[in-house]
Amino acid sequence: MRFNYDLLPGEQLTFDEIALRYARQHPDEKALTVRGLLSPSTSYRTLRIRAVFASEESNSPLEDLLFISDDNERKNYLRRFEHYLKSQQSFACFRRSSAAQRDNLWQVMGESRVYAMIDPHSAAAQNLLASRGYQLVLMREDENEAWWQLFDPQSQPCFPLSRRIQFIVVLSTPQHKVPTAVMAGTQVGRRVKASVFQRASQAEFLAAVRARYGGCVMTGTRLTDRHIWPWVEACHIDTRENEEGMLADNSVDNGLFLRSDLQRLFINKLISIDGESGQIRFHPDEEVQQSISPYYQALEGQVCALWEAVPPATRQRLRAAG
């Protein structure tokens, strides 16, 4: 679906003017917003992009690059951009420089398309930025997150703080030639997709498991109860991965809500739940049992406090897990 409403590349418009033109062309839709980066479809279940708003202060001075952070199930940025990369549909893109921020002026980039999607860790990303005098530096990385800083040709940081960049979108616009340092149609690989999709689906999984149980399945400890272990966490029963490196079963039926200390025992297979009776069982090896505090051993044989709330599908997964 084209989104032009008489936009001229290079034109400077206030957001209110852009929103007004959009409302005239699409009177039955919700108003545009500039939250974050995108103003996507009114439904997160679709892949449509209504517009892209990229300000220099939150993105970078590089007008044809989008540095994507904090993607989630509702934003759905990765799937949206991947869809537009494959279909080569165009969308409206707007940029705001730091100088134009006070006047809230957005520059029209024209009918934009996704040229490539690249991993910030990749040689393609480093080569593209280096060709423009920029350097993307990995400042810190842990198991699931990487924090980056972009330095301009004067070695000045472009981001106020290091950012968790998940992937970079390279755009082709009427005002920018396609970059020679990146192959057209390049898509992010398995590592990036696994990180983004897992992060997005994990939030939905946590909310669903919490809503189902509201407390520790084993002890009944509620989220609001005062306890030496003051939180309850969601965990998976079956942790096998699919070909994309993500959990094969991220459904609520594959989840339990457990007090944090018991959750660690459960995921390390030192404690289990009998799928037939709901009784709490400890590892059968006597040496392993002796390494567990007597405080926990007192739970052996007890029926889970919230066993009645555990549905048949979850009980089946517990039986399969042994």
VOPAGU-2260 file (C-alpha; in pm, 1 decimal, decimal comma):
REM VOPAGU-2260
SITE   aa  ch    i         X         Y         Z
SITE  MET   A    0       0,0       0,0       0,0
SITE  ARG   A    1     152,6     332,6    -103,8
SITE  PHE   A    2     179,6     605,7     153,3
SITE  ASN   A    3     264,1     924,8     -33,8
SITE  TYR   A    4     -16,7    1182,7      21,4
SITE  ASP   A    5     169,5    1443,6    -190,2
SITE  LEU   A    6     502,2    1413,9     -10,7
SITE  LEU   A    7     803,3    1565,2    -186,4
SITE  PRO   A    8    1154,3    1432,6    -106,6
SITE  GLY   A    9    1347,1    1694,2      90,7
SITE  GLU   A   10    1031,8    1872,1     208,6
SITE  GLN   A   11    1036,4    1986,4     574,6
SITE  LEU   A   12     710,8    1927,5     762,3
SITE  THR   A   13     596,5    1932,5    1121,6
SITE  PHE   A   14     464,7    1607,9    1260,1
SITE  ASP   A   15     117,5    1762,9    1291,5
SITE  GLU   A   16     116,9    1839,6     918,5
SITE  ILE   A   17     225,9    1484,6     833,0
SITE  ALA   A   18     -40,4    1338,3    1060,7
SITE  LEU   A   19    -306,3    1566,2     909,7
SITE  ARG   A   20    -223,4    1460,8     553,9
SITE  TYR   A   21    -229,5    1096,8     658,9
SITE  ALA   A   22    -568,0    1140,2     829,5
SITE  ARG   A   23    -713,7    1294,6     514,4
SITE  GLN   A   24    -596,6    1001,3     303,2
SITE  HIS   A   25    -692,3     737,9     563,3
SITE  PRO   A   26    -990,2     879,7     755,5
SITE  ASP   A   27   -1090,9     542,3     904,6
SITE  GLU   A   28    -755,0     469,1    1067,7
SITE  LYS   A   29    -605,0     566,9    1400,8
SITE  ALA   A   30    -377,2     868,8    1407,9
SITE  LEU   A   31      -5,0     839,3    1342,3
SITE  THR   A   32     236,1     838,2    1635,4
SITE  VAL   A   33     612,6     888,6    1662,2
SITE  ARG   A   34     668,1     657,6    1956,9
SITE  GLY   A   35    1009,1     501,3    1922,6
SITE  LEU   A   36    1090,2     445,5    1556,7
SITE  LEU   A   37     786,2     322,4    1369,9
SITE  SER   A   38     424,6     412,0    1343,1
SITE  PRO   A   39     318,3      61,7    1242,5
SITE  SER   A   40     -19,5     -81,4    1161,4
SITE  THR   A   41    -296,3     -41,3    1418,0
SITE  SER   A   42    -275,9    -418,4    1461,2
SITE  TYR   A   43      54,2    -581,9    1560,2
SITE  ARG   A   44     -65,7    -900,2    1390,6
SITE  THR   A   45      -3,1    -751,4    1046,0
SITE  LEU   A   46     328,1    -669,9     878,2
SITE  ARG   A   47     234,1    -328,9     743,4
SITE  ILE   A   48     451,5     -23,6     809,1
SITE  ARG   A   49     254,2     299,6     812,6
SITE  ALA   A   50     560,4     525,0     840,2
SITE  VAL   A   51     913,6     540,1     975,0
SITE  PHE   A   52    1018,4     833,6    1194,6
SITE  ALA   A   53    1391,6     831,9    1267,1
SITE  SER   A   54    1539,0    1121,9    1462,0
SITE  GLU   A   55    1911,7    1184,8    1466,9
SITE  GLU   A   56    1925,7    1199,9    1846,4
SITE  SER   A   57    1787,9     848,1    1886,0
SITE  ASN   A   58    1919,5     689,0    1565,8
SITE  SER   A   59    2231,7     847,8    1410,6
SITE  PRO   A   60    2334,1    1113,2    1155,7
SITE  LEU   A   61    2334,7     841,8     885,9
SITE  GLU   A   62    2006,3     904,2     710,8
SITE  ASP   A   63    1971,8     574,9     525,5
SITE  LEU   A   64    2043,4     347,7     825,0
SITE  LEU   A   65    1806,8     242,6    1102,6
SITE  PHE   A   66    1960,9      99,1    1420,2
SITE  ILE   A   67    1694,2    -128,3    1569,5
SITE  SER   A   68    1680,9    -186,3    1945,5
SITE  ASP   A   69    1433,7    -344,4    2186,3
SITE  ASP   A   70    1221,2    -521,1    1925,6
SITE  ASN   A   71     929,1    -708,6    2077,2
SITE  GLU   A   72     611,4    -895,5    1987,1
SITE  ARG   A   73     406,5    -577,4    1957,0
SITE  LYS   A   74     655,6    -375,7    1753,7
SITE  ASN   A   75     740,3    -673,8    1532,3
SITE  TYR   A   76    1011,8    -472,2    1357,5
SITE  LEU   A   77    1218,1    -766,5    1232,8
SITE  ARG   A   78     927,1    -940,7    1061,6
SITE  ARG   A   79     793,7    -614,3     920,6
SITE  PHE   A   80    1124,4    -507,5     766,9
SITE  GLU   A   81    1192,8    -859,6     641,6
SITE  HIS   A   82     852,9    -859,8     469,7
SITE  TYR   A   83     927,9    -526,2     300,7
SITE  LEU   A   84    1273,8    -648,9     200,5
SITE  LYS   A   85    1127,7    -952,9      24,6
SITE  SER   A   86     832,4    -772,9    -136,4
SITE  GLN   A   87    1021,4    -449,5    -212,4
SITE  GLN   A   88     716,8    -246,9    -122,0
SITE  SER   A   89     782,2     116,8     -39,1
SITE  PHE   A   90     686,2     319,0     266,2
SITE  ALA   A   91     720,0     678,9     381,3
SITE  CYS   A   92    1029,2     761,1     582,5
SITE  PHE   A   93    1095,0    1080,9     776,5
SITE  ARG   A   94    1418,1    1203,4     933,8
SITE  ARG   A   95    1470,3    1475,8    1191,6
SITE  SER   A   96    1810,8    1631,7    1250,2
SITE  SER   A   97    1924,5    1752,9    1589,5
SITE  ALA   A   98    1904,1    2111,6    1461,8
SITE  ALA   A   99    1540,2    2066,1    1358,2
SITE  GLN   A  100    1434,7    1899,2    1683,4
SITE  ARG   A  101    1319,8    2219,6    1854,8
SITE  ASP   A  102    1091,8    2310,5    1563,5
SITE  ASN   A  103     975,4    1947,2    1531,7
SITE  LEU   A  104    1050,2    1950,1    1159,5
SITE  TRP   A  105    1076,2    1619,1     976,5
SITE  GLN   A  106    1244,7    1585,0     639,7
SITE  VAL   A  107    1063,1    1373,0     382,7
SITE  MET   A  108    1294,9    1099,0     255,1
SITE  GLY   A  109    1048,9     992,0     -11,5
SITE  GLU   A  110     936,9     644,5    -110,3
SITE  SER   A  111    1181,8     426,0      80,3
SITE  ARG   A  112    1256,3      56,6      47,8
SITE  VAL   A  113    1451,5    -191,7     256,7
SITE  TYR   A  114    1777,7    -257,2      73,6
SITE  ALA   A  115    1933,2    -494,3     329,1
SITE  MET   A  116    1918,2    -604,1     694,0
SITE  ILE   A  117    2251,8    -670,6     861,3
SITE  ASP   A  118    2387,4    -803,0    1188,4
SITE  PRO   A  119    2590,0    -538,7    1379,8
SITE  HIS   A  120    2849,9    -810,3    1452,2
SITE  SER   A  121    2900,3    -879,5    1080,8
SITE  ALA   A  122    3182,4    -770,7     854,6
SITE  ALA   A  123    2919,3    -619,2     623,4
SITE  ALA   A  124    2810,7    -376,9     896,9
SITE  GLN   A  125    3166,5    -280,5     985,4
SITE  ASN   A  126    3265,4    -235,2     619,6
SITE  LEU   A  127    2959,2     -23,5     541,5
SITE  LEU   A  128    3018,3     209,4     835,4
SITE  ALA   A  129    3392,7     227,3     776,9
SITE  SER   A  130    3330,4     331,3     415,5
SITE  ARG   A  131    3158,7     639,9     558,1
SITE  GLY   A  132    3417,7     712,2     822,9
SITE  TYR   A  133    3214,3     571,0    1110,7
SITE  GLN   A  134    3297,3     293,6    1355,5
SITE  LEU   A  135    3053,6      71,2    1544,8
SITE  VAL   A  136    3219,8     -48,6    1864,2
SITE  LEU   A  137    3099,8    -330,8    2089,3
SITE  MET   A  138    3114,6    -183,2    2439,2
SITE  ARG   A  139    2974,9    -471,5    2641,6
SITE  GLU   A  140    2814,1    -810,3    2578,1
SITE  ASP   A  141    2653,0   -1074,3    2795,0
SITE  GLU   A  142    2470,2   -1396,8    2711,0
SITE  ASN   A  143    2170,3   -1233,9    2543,5
SITE  GLU   A  144    2249,8    -864,6    2488,7
SITE  ALA   A  145    2515,4    -655,5    2316,1
SITE  TRP   A  146    2568,2    -283,8    2380,4
SITE  TRP   A  147    2712,9     -74,2    2097,3
SITE  GLN   A  148    2838,2     279,2    2046,0
SITE  LEU   A  149    2865,8     446,7    1706,1
SITE  PHE   A  150    3155,2     690,6    1659,1
SITE  ASP   A  151    3155,6     954,4    1384,6
SITE  PRO   A  152    3459,4    1050,0    1171,1
SITE  GLN   A  153    3574,0    1285,7    1451,5
SITE  SER   A  154    3557,7     992,8    1699,2
SITE  GLN   A  155    3262,1    1150,8    1875,7
SITE  PRO   A  156    2986,7     917,1    2005,9
SITE  CYS   A  157    2658,0     934,3    1816,3
SITE  PHE   A  158    2439,1     773,0    2083,7
SITE  PRO   A  159    2391,4     944,0    2422,7
SITE  LEU   A  160    2446,5     602,0    2581,6
SITE  SER   A  161    2556,1     265,2    2446,1
SITE  ARG   A  162    2263,6      91,3    2278,9
SITE  ARG   A  163    2139,8    -267,1    2252,3
SITE  ILE   A  164    2142,2    -287,7    1873,0
SITE  GLN   A  165    1974,2    -601,7    1743,8
SITE  PHE   A  166    2007,2    -536,2    1371,1
SITE  ILE   A  167    2061,1    -257,5    1119,1
SITE  VAL   A  168    1823,2    -174,0     833,6
SITE  VAL   A  169    1978,7     -27,0     518,4
SITE  LEU   A  170    1732,6     184,7     318,9
SITE  SER   A  171    1726,6     293,1     -43,0
SITE  THR   A  172    1560,7     632,2     -93,7
SITE  PRO   A  173    1539,8     886,5    -377,2
SITE  GLN   A  174    1806,8    1089,9    -195,3
SITE  HIS   A  175    2056,6     810,7    -129,1
SITE  LYS   A  176    2241,5     581,5    -365,0
SITE  VAL   A  177    2242,3     214,5    -270,9
SITE  PRO   A  178    2560,8     125,1     -80,9
SITE  THR   A  179    2822,0     -83,7    -258,8
SITE  ALA   A  180    2957,6    -222,6      69,0
SITE  VAL   A  181    2644,8    -434,2     127,5
SITE  MET   A  182    2483,5    -684,1    -107,0
SITE  ALA   A  183    2121,8    -607,1    -193,5
SITE  GLY   A  184    1869,8    -835,6     -26,6
SITE  THR   A  185    2101,8    -934,2     259,2
SITE  GLN   A  186    1906,0   -1061,0     557,7
SITE  VAL   A  187    2006,2   -1109,1     917,8
SITE  GLY   A  188    2098,6   -1463,4    1008,4
SITE  ARG   A  189    1990,2   -1720,3    1259,8
SITE  ARG   A  190    2169,8   -1564,0    1557,2
SITE  VAL   A  191    1988,7   -1231,0    1527,9
SITE  LYS   A  192    1650,4   -1387,7    1460,1
SITE  ALA   A  193    1682,6   -1622,2    1754,7
SITE  SER   A  194    1768,8   -1331,7    1984,5
SITE  VAL   A  195    1486,8   -1106,5    1862,2
SITE  PHE   A  196    1214,5   -1370,8    1841,5
SITE  GLN   A  197    1309,8   -1524,1    2173,2
SITE  ARG   A  198    1303,2   -1184,6    2342,8
SITE  ALA   A  199     966,8   -1101,9    2188,8
SITE  SER   A  200     799,0   -1432,8    2264,4
SITE  GLN   A  201     948,6   -1455,9    2613,2
SITE  ALA   A  202     755,9   -1149,9    2731,8
SITE  GLU   A  203     429,0   -1299,0    2605,9
SITE  PHE   A  204     513,9   -1635,5    2763,9
SITE  LEU   A  205     589,9   -1476,1    3101,3
SITE  ALA   A  206     264,4   -1279,1    3103,4
SITE  ALA   A  207      58,8   -1587,2    3014,4
SITE  VAL   A  208     218,4   -1812,8    3279,1
SITE  ARG   A  209     186,4   -1543,2    3545,0
SITE  ALA   A  210    -180,8   -1489,7    3460,4
SITE  ARG   A  211    -251,7   -1864,4    3477,8
SITE  TYR   A  212     -96,3   -1932,7    3818,1
SITE  GLY   A  213     -27,9   -1605,5    3998,3
SITE  GLY   A  214     203,0   -1785,7    4240,7
SITE  CYS   A  215     449,9   -2069,2    4284,4
SITE  VAL   A  216     297,9   -2395,0    4159,1
SITE  MET   A  217     485,1   -2596,1    4422,3
SITE  THR   A  218     439,4   -2385,4    4736,3
SITE  GLY   A  219     161,3   -2143,5    4649,9
SITE  THR   A  220     385,0   -1843,8    4727,9
SITE  ARG   A  221     218,2   -1545,6    4563,2
SITE  LEU   A  222     393,6   -1264,5    4383,5
SITE  THR   A  223     306,3   -1026,9    4666,6
SITE  ASP   A  224     392,3   -1257,9    4958,2
SITE  ARG   A  225     682,6   -1163,1    5184,1
SITE  HIS   A  226     943,5   -1433,3    5168,6
SITE  ILE   A  227    1317,9   -1483,1    5189,0
SITE  TRP   A  228    1296,1   -1543,7    4809,2
SITE  PRO   A  229    1080,0   -1244,0    4714,3
SITE  TRP   A  230     999,6   -1327,4    4355,0
SITE  VAL   A  231     834,0   -1595,0    4147,3
SITE  GLU   A  232     956,1   -1671,6    3795,4
SITE  ALA   A  233     831,7   -1845,0    3482,9
SITE  CYS   A  234    1029,0   -2135,5    3340,9
SITE  HIS   A  235     994,2   -2390,8    3063,0
SITE  ILE   A  236     939,3   -2763,4    3112,6
SITE  ASP   A  237    1064,4   -2877,2    2771,4
SITE  THR   A  238    1370,0   -2670,2    2673,3
SITE  ARG   A  239    1447,4   -2833,7    2337,9
SITE  GLU   A  240    1527,8   -2593,3    2053,1
SITE  ASN   A  241    1409,7   -2584,3    1692,5
SITE  GLU   A  242    1624,7   -2541,8    1379,9
SITE  GLU   A  243    1637,1   -2163,5    1430,0
SITE  GLY   A  244    1790,7   -2203,4    1774,4
SITE  MET   A  245    1475,9   -2098,4    1959,9
SITE  LEU   A  246    1267,3   -2292,4    2208,4
SITE  ALA   A  247    1050,6   -2532,5    2012,7
SITE  ASP   A  248     758,8   -2496,1    2254,7
SITE  ASN   A  249     706,8   -2147,8    2396,5
SITE  SER   A  250     338,3   -2199,6    2477,3
SITE  VAL   A  251     187,7   -2131,7    2817,9
SITE  ASP   A  252     119,9   -2507,0    2852,8
SITE  ASN   A  253     496,7   -2562,5    2851,5
SITE  GLY   A  254     546,1   -2324,7    3142,1
SITE  LEU   A  255     542,0   -2325,0    3522,2
SITE  PHE   A  256     550,1   -2041,4    3773,1
SITE  LEU   A  257     796,5   -2126,7    4049,6
SITE  ARG   A  258     955,2   -1951,0    4343,3
SITE  SER   A  259    1299,8   -1837,7    4226,6
SITE  ASP   A  260    1498,8   -2083,4    4439,6
SITE  LEU   A  261    1280,5   -2376,6    4334,8
SITE  GLN   A  262    1291,8   -2263,4    3975,1
SITE  ARG   A  263    1669,6   -2301,3    3974,6
SITE  LEU   A  264    1643,9   -2649,5    4120,5
SITE  PHE   A  265    1381,1   -2739,2    3859,7
SITE  ILE   A  266    1570,5   -2617,4    3552,4
SITE  ASN   A  267    1882,0   -2799,6    3676,3
SITE  LYS   A  268    1673,6   -3120,4    3711,3
SITE  LEU   A  269    1742,0   -3151,2    4083,5
SITE  ILE   A  270    1370,3   -3134,8    4153,1
SITE  SER   A  271    1070,7   -3241,6    3945,1
SITE  ILE   A  272     693,9   -3271,9    3952,7
SITE  ASP   A  273     520,8   -3604,0    3894,5
SITE  GLY   A  274     285,8   -3549,2    3602,3
SITE  GLU   A  275      28,7   -3798,1    3738,2
SITE  SER   A  276       5,5   -3712,3    4107,2
SITE  GLY   A  277     149,5   -3361,7    4123,0
SITE  GLN   A  278     395,2   -3474,3    4390,6
SITE  ILE   A  279     730,1   -3301,6    4424,5
SITE  ARG   A  280    1022,2   -3534,2    4362,4
SITE  PHE   A  281    1397,2   -3490,4    4408,9
SITE  HIS   A  282    1678,0   -3632,2    4200,9
SITE  PRO   A  283    1697,1   -4010,9    4266,0
SITE  ASP   A  284    2074,2   -4012,2    4315,4
SITE  GLU   A  285    2148,0   -4018,1    4690,5
SITE  GLU   A  286    2468,2   -3814,6    4658,7
SITE  VAL   A  287    2276,6   -3543,5    4475,2
SITE  GLN   A  288    2001,9   -3549,3    4738,8
SITE  GLN   A  289    2256,3   -3506,5    5017,9
SITE  SER   A  290    2386,8   -3191,3    4849,8
SITE  ILE   A  291    2041,4   -3034,3    4873,0
SITE  SER   A  292    1949,4   -2851,4    5192,1
SITE  PRO   A  293    1715,8   -3038,6    5434,4
SITE  TYR   A  294    1487,6   -2736,2    5401,4
SITE  TYR   A  295    1409,6   -2846,0    5046,0
SITE  GLN   A  296    1408,8   -3216,7    5117,7
SITE  ALA   A  297    1105,2   -3159,2    5337,7
SITE  LEU   A  298     909,2   -3094,4    5015,3
SITE  GLU   A  299     969,0   -3451,2    4891,5
SITE  GLY   A  300     636,8   -3625,5    4827,2
SITE  GLN   A  301     420,6   -3319,8    4887,0
SITE  VAL   A  302     153,9   -3240,8    4627,9
SITE  CYS   A  303     201,4   -2905,4    4456,5
SITE  ALA   A  304      -6,7   -2636,8    4624,5
SITE  LEU   A  305    -151,9   -2519,2    4291,8
SITE  TRP   A  306    -177,3   -2861,9    4127,7
SITE  GLU   A  307    -546,5   -2817,6    4051,5
SITE  ALA   A  308    -457,4   -2516,0    3834,9
SITE  VAL   A  309    -217,4   -2724,1    3620,6
SITE  PRO   A  310    -404,5   -2821,2    3300,3
SITE  PRO   A  311    -384,4   -3165,1    3130,9
SITE  ALA   A  312    -154,4   -3033,3    2854,6
SITE  THR   A  313     102,5   -2918,2    3109,7
SITE  ARG   A  314      72,8   -3242,8    3307,5
SITE  GLN   A  315     148,2   -3430,4    2985,7
SITE  ARG   A  316     469,3   -3229,6    2939,3
SITE  LEU   A  317     570,4   -3304,4    3298,5
SITE  ARG   A  318     517,7   -3677,6    3235,7
SITE  ALA   A  319     726,3   -3659,8    2919,6
SITE  ALA   A  320    1002,9   -3476,6    3105,1
SITE  GLY   A  321    1016,2   -3761,4    3355,8
